[in-house]
Amino acid sequence: MSVTKSENSDEWFFSSDQYILSETDDRGLIVYANDLFCEIAGYKLDELIGEPHNIVRHPDMPRIAFKGLWDDIQSKGFWTGIVKNLRKDGGYYWVHATALRKIHNDGKVTYLSVRRVPNRREIEACTALYAELKISE
């Protein structure tokens, strides 16, 4: 893996040729996490399985961003956006996330999240927007 920490902050990075993958059940509990998710979030797999996916929700993220996520997933079946996530050690990492609703043959619903590296321009824009939205919460 190629997870690295910034020398100047608590921000962590992963390689642009890698993808963070996870899947949750219909209640948002993690049922799958790939090795990169574990490494970048700072958890062992057994610490993530069965936990709510919001275990990595950073306090800088406004609630309205997640309302938009769930509204889009329910109406369109997917959502995409920039998210700041919290590591177990208090550090953070940014992702460009795509979340998809997956309906299995038996009718069971799960949610798949695929995350890749965002560009710095997206991060800077979202940092300002999220700070503004947090003020109005």
C-alpha positions as a LaTeX table, in Angstrom:
\begin{tabular}{lrrr}
\hline
Residue & $x$ (\AA) & $y$ (\AA) & $z$ (\AA) \\
\hline
Met1 & 0.00 & 0.00 & 0.00 \\
Ser2 & 1.07 & 3.56 & $-0.38$ \\
Val3 & $-0.56$ & 5.46 & 2.47 \\
Thr4 & 1.50 & 8.44 & 3.64 \\
Lys5 & 1.11 & 11.23 & 6.19 \\
Ser6 & 1.73 & 14.89 & 5.48 \\
Glu7 & 4.80 & 16.30 & 7.20 \\
Asn8 & 2.94 & 19.57 & 7.96 \\
Ser9 & $-0.47$ & 18.37 & 9.16 \\
Asp10 & $-2.57$ & 15.39 & 10.24 \\
Glu11 & $-3.68$ & 14.78 & 6.64 \\
Trp12 & $-3.09$ & 11.35 & 5.14 \\
Phe13 & $-2.87$ & 10.42 & 1.46 \\
Phe14 & $-3.25$ & 7.36 & $-0.71$ \\
Ser15 & $-2.15$ & 6.75 & $-4.26$ \\
Ser16 & $-4.25$ & 7.99 & $-7.19$ \\
Asp17 & $-4.15$ & 4.52 & $-8.76$ \\
Gln18 & $-5.90$ & 2.94 & $-5.76$ \\
Tyr19 & $-9.53$ & 2.74 & $-4.68$ \\
Ile20 & $-11.03$ & 2.51 & $-1.21$ \\
Leu21 & $-13.95$ & 0.09 & $-1.19$ \\
Ser22 & $-16.53$ & $-0.70$ & 1.43 \\
Glu23 & $-20.03$ & $-2.07$ & 1.63 \\
Thr24 & $-22.68$ & $-1.60$ & 4.29 \\
Asp25 & $-25.95$ & $-3.29$ & 5.05 \\
Asp26 & $-29.26$ & $-1.44$ & 4.90 \\
Arg27 & $-28.61$ & 0.01 & 8.37 \\
Gly28 & $-25.22$ & 1.46 & 7.43 \\
Leu29 & $-23.16$ & $-1.21$ & 9.23 \\
Ile30 & $-19.94$ & $-2.17$ & 7.47 \\
Val31 & $-20.01$ & $-5.67$ & 5.99 \\
Tyr32 & $-16.92$ & $-5.31$ & 3.76 \\
Ala33 & $-13.83$ & $-3.09$ & 3.74 \\
Asn34 & $-10.81$ & $-3.50$ & 1.49 \\
Asp35 & $-7.24$ & $-3.35$ & 2.78 \\
Leu36 & $-6.78$ & 0.25 & 1.65 \\
Phe37 & $-9.83$ & 1.39 & 3.64 \\
Cys38 & $-8.39$ & $-0.26$ & 6.75 \\
Glu39 & $-4.97$ & 1.26 & 6.20 \\
Ile40 & $-6.04$ & 4.83 & 5.39 \\
Ala41 & $-8.62$ & 4.87 & 8.22 \\
Gly42 & $-6.14$ & 3.35 & 10.69 \\
Tyr43 & $-8.34$ & 0.40 & 11.71 \\
Lys44 & $-7.97$ & $-3.34$ & 11.56 \\
Leu45 & $-10.66$ & $-5.12$ & 9.54 \\
Asp46 & $-12.25$ & $-6.67$ & 12.64 \\
Glu47 & $-12.59$ & $-3.18$ & 14.15 \\
Leu48 & $-14.64$ & $-2.04$ & 11.14 \\
Ile49 & $-16.91$ & $-5.01$ & 10.35 \\
Gly50 & $-20.27$ & $-4.52$ & 12.05 \\
Glu51 & $-19.57$ & $-0.87$ & 12.91 \\
Pro52 & $-21.57$ & 2.04 & 11.45 \\
His53 & $-19.84$ & 3.54 & 8.40 \\
Asn54 & $-19.98$ & 6.92 & 10.12 \\
Ile55 & $-17.11$ & 5.67 & 12.31 \\
Val56 & $-15.00$ & 7.64 & 9.80 \\
Arg57 & $-17.20$ & 10.76 & 9.71 \\
His58 & $-15.07$ & 13.82 & 10.35 \\
Pro59 & $-16.63$ & 16.52 & 12.58 \\
Asp60 & $-15.85$ & 19.11 & 9.87 \\
Met61 & $-18.43$ & 17.46 & 7.61 \\
Pro62 & $-21.81$ & 19.22 & 7.71 \\
Arg63 & $-24.88$ & 17.06 & 8.35 \\
Ile64 & $-26.56$ & 18.44 & 5.24 \\
Ala65 & $-23.91$ & 16.78 & 3.05 \\
Phe66 & $-25.02$ & 13.37 & 4.29 \\
Lys67 & $-28.69$ & 14.28 & 3.92 \\
Gly68 & $-27.94$ & 15.00 & 0.26 \\
Leu69 & $-26.12$ & 11.69 & $-0.03$ \\
Trp70 & $-29.07$ & 9.68 & 1.31 \\
Asp71 & $-31.64$ & 11.70 & $-0.67$ \\
Asp72 & $-29.71$ & 11.04 & $-3.91$ \\
Ile73 & $-29.16$ & 7.36 & $-3.18$ \\
Gln74 & $-32.87$ & 6.87 & $-2.50$ \\
Ser75 & $-34.05$ & 8.84 & $-5.55$ \\
Lys76 & $-31.29$ & 8.12 & $-8.11$ \\
Gly77 & $-29.57$ & 5.03 & $-6.69$ \\
Phe78 & $-26.20$ & 6.76 & $-6.37$ \\
Trp79 & $-24.38$ & 9.81 & $-5.01$ \\
Thr80 & $-20.97$ & 11.29 & $-5.67$ \\
Gly81 & $-19.06$ & 13.99 & $-3.80$ \\
Ile82 & $-15.99$ & 15.05 & $-1.86$ \\
Val83 & $-15.76$ & 13.87 & 1.76 \\
Lys84 & $-13.33$ & 14.54 & 4.59 \\
Asn85 & $-12.95$ & 11.40 & 6.68 \\
Leu86 & $-11.61$ & 10.86 & 10.19 \\
Arg87 & $-8.88$ & 8.34 & 11.00 \\
Lys88 & $-8.85$ & 6.32 & 14.20 \\
Asp89 & $-5.80$ & 8.33 & 15.40 \\
Gly90 & $-7.55$ & 11.69 & 14.84 \\
Gly91 & $-5.92$ & 12.37 & 11.49 \\
Tyr92 & $-7.96$ & 12.84 & 8.34 \\
Tyr93 & $-8.06$ & 12.03 & 4.65 \\
Trp94 & $-10.08$ & 13.34 & 1.72 \\
Val95 & $-11.88$ & 11.20 & $-0.82$ \\
His96 & $-13.91$ & 11.60 & $-3.98$ \\
Ala97 & $-16.69$ & 9.16 & $-3.09$ \\
Thr98 & $-19.33$ & 7.41 & $-5.13$ \\
Ala99 & $-21.99$ & 5.56 & $-3.14$ \\
Leu100 & $-24.35$ & 3.14 & $-4.86$ \\
Arg101 & $-27.47$ & 1.34 & $-3.76$ \\
Lys102 & $-27.20$ & $-2.36$ & $-4.59$ \\
Ile103 & $-30.38$ & $-4.44$ & $-4.73$ \\
His104 & $-29.61$ & $-8.16$ & $-4.56$ \\
Asn105 & $-31.64$ & $-10.90$ & $-6.26$ \\
Asp106 & $-33.30$ & $-11.72$ & $-2.94$ \\
Gly107 & $-34.38$ & $-8.08$ & $-2.51$ \\
Lys108 & $-31.76$ & $-7.31$ & 0.14 \\
Val109 & $-30.30$ & $-3.80$ & $-0.14$ \\
Thr110 & $-26.68$ & $-2.93$ & 0.54 \\
Tyr111 & $-24.65$ & 0.18 & $-0.21$ \\
Leu112 & $-21.31$ & 0.13 & $-1.97$ \\
Ser113 & $-18.87$ & 3.00 & $-1.64$ \\
Val114 & $-15.94$ & 3.50 & $-4.01$ \\
Arg115 & $-13.49$ & 6.25 & $-3.12$ \\
Arg116 & $-10.59$ & 7.69 & $-5.06$ \\
Val117 & $-8.18$ & 10.58 & $-4.59$ \\
Pro118 & $-9.76$ & 14.02 & $-5.15$ \\
Asn119 & $-7.76$ & 16.88 & $-6.60$ \\
Arg120 & $-6.59$ & 19.76 & $-4.41$ \\
Arg121 & $-8.91$ & 22.24 & $-6.12$ \\
Glu122 & $-11.93$ & 20.11 & $-5.15$ \\
Ile123 & $-10.64$ & 19.82 & $-1.58$ \\
Glu124 & $-10.08$ & 23.57 & $-1.26$ \\
Ala125 & $-13.57$ & 24.36 & $-2.59$ \\
Cys126 & $-15.20$ & 21.84 & $-0.25$ \\
Thr127 & $-13.19$ & 23.00 & 2.75 \\
Ala128 & $-14.62$ & 26.51 & 2.36 \\
Leu129 & $-18.14$ & 25.28 & 1.56 \\
Tyr130 & $-18.25$ & 22.81 & 4.46 \\
Ala131 & $-16.99$ & 25.43 & 6.92 \\
Glu132 & $-19.78$ & 27.76 & 5.77 \\
Leu133 & $-22.41$ & 25.02 & 6.06 \\
Lys134 & $-21.21$ & 24.02 & 9.55 \\
Ile135 & $-21.76$ & 27.60 & 10.77 \\
Ser136 & $-25.43$ & 27.44 & 9.75 \\
Glu137 & $-26.08$ & 24.06 & 11.43 \\
\hline
\end{tabular}
